[in-house]
Amino acid sequence: MNTRNLKLHDWLKLRVGLILVDIKALVFVFEGKPDMNAPFSISLCFEGILSDCQITTSPDGSTLHLKHKPLEPIDMKELGSGGIFNLSNIVPFKRVIGRRLKQICSIYSNHENQEIGARLVFGGNAELVLINNGDELKFFDKIPSIIWKEGDLSYFNI
């Protein structure tokens, strides 16, 4: 299995047992309208830990990547901008806020022959799934069956 996400795995493993308190994202904004469905990157803030990292799509276009720098707004001139928004009250994020991270799984695509995401399991069996789907960061509480089938996906415990 591809090991490119080891740094992301290590970062997530250090948060097992902690409560997720906030989720922020760098979101594309055009003509004042944010696109909350496919953020450029997200920052998961856990109790007692300064959020200085962000999860984003990787340069290879298929996997997730951990950037060791805080979210910052970006100006893309006439194309729009990237603004920072709190996603804590948006489904599926609001289902995991205030819950303790219990388990992490890697999401592997047999179709792409590489890891494409992570499944975070919280107390109360609440889940947050982050995947790189066509070079876009997507989030779900459960992976839609069409994506599961098309990617021929599997979970692996980390």
N, C-alpha and C positions, 0 to 999 in steps of 0.2 A: 504494500500500500504506500502511496505517496506520503512523504513526511514533511512537506512544505509547511504544514500548519502546526508543527510542533510548538512554536512560540505561542500561537493562539491557544493551543491545548494547555500548555503550561500556565498561561495567564488565567484561563478559565478554571483549571484545577485548584489554583490558589484561592478561588472564590467559593468553592464548594463549602457549604455550611454557613455562608453569609447571607444576609437579607438584601435583596435588590431594592434600592430605595428610589432610583430615578433613572430615566432613560431619555437621552437627548440625541438629536440627529442633525446632520448636515443635509439639508433638503434643497432641491432645485426650486427656485422661485422665478416665475416669468410673469411680467406685468402685474406684480403684486400677489400672484396666486401660487402658493406652495403646493408641490406635488408630494404628498405624504406617503404615497404608495411605493416609492422606490428611492429611499434616501441614498445619498452618496456614501454615507458612513454613519454608524451609530456609536454611542458611548454608553456603556452599562455602568451605573454607579452603585456600588455596594457599600453597606454600612461600614464606616470607619476607614474607608480607603479613598484617597484622592483619585478622581477619575482623570488620568493623564494619557489614556489610550483610546483608540477608536478601532472598530471593526469595519472593514471595507472590502470591496472586491479586489482581487489581486491583479497585477499586471498581466497575468496569463489568461485572464478572462473567464476562468472557471472556478477557482477556489476562493476562500476567504483569507483575508490578510489582517494582521494586527499592526497598526501604526502606533509607534510610541511617541505620540504628540497629541495634545488636546484638540478638540474640534475648534475650528476657526472659520468665520464667514469668508466667502470668496466672491470676487467681482468678476463676472464673465462678460463685461461690457454689454453690447447689444443683445447678447444671447440670454442674459438674465443674471441671476446671482445664486449663491448658495447661502442660505440663512440657517441659523441654529434654532431648532424648535424642540420643545419638550413633548415627548410622545407618551408619557406615563399614563395619560387618560384615554389613549386610543387602543382599541382592541387590535391585537391580542396582548399588548403590553400591559394594560391595566389589570389583566388577570394574574400577572406574575409580580407586580409591584407589592412590596410588603411581605413577600414570601421568601423562604430560605431555599437557596440552590442546593439540591440534593444529588443530582447526577448529571453527567455530560456524556453525550454520544456524538460520535463522528457520523456524518452522512456521506456515504460513498456511492458514486454513480458508476455502475458497471458499464453503462453506455459510453461515458466519457473516460472510463478507466482511471478515475481519480476522486479524491474527496471534494465535495462541493459545499459542505456546510456543517453546522453543529445544531444539535438538539439539546436544549437545556430543560431539565425536569426540576420543578420546584415543589415545595410542600403543597399538599392538597391535590397532587397529581396535575398541577397546572404546568403547561409546557410553552416554551418559546422556541421556534425553529427559525434559524437564519440560514439562508442558502444564497449562493450565487447562481442565479437563473438567467442565462443569456447575458452575462456581464452586468446584471442588475442585482443589487442587494434586495432580497425579498424576505418577508417575515410572515410567519403563520403560527397558529396554535397547533395545527396539524397540517402536514403536507397534503395538498389536494391530490386526489387519486390519479388524476391525469398526469401530474408532474412525477408522482411516484412511479407510475407505469412507464412513461416515456423515458425517464432516466434510469430505469431498472435499479432503483435505490435500495440501499441496505443501511442499517444502523450498526455501529460498533461502539461498545463501551470504551470510554477513555479512562 
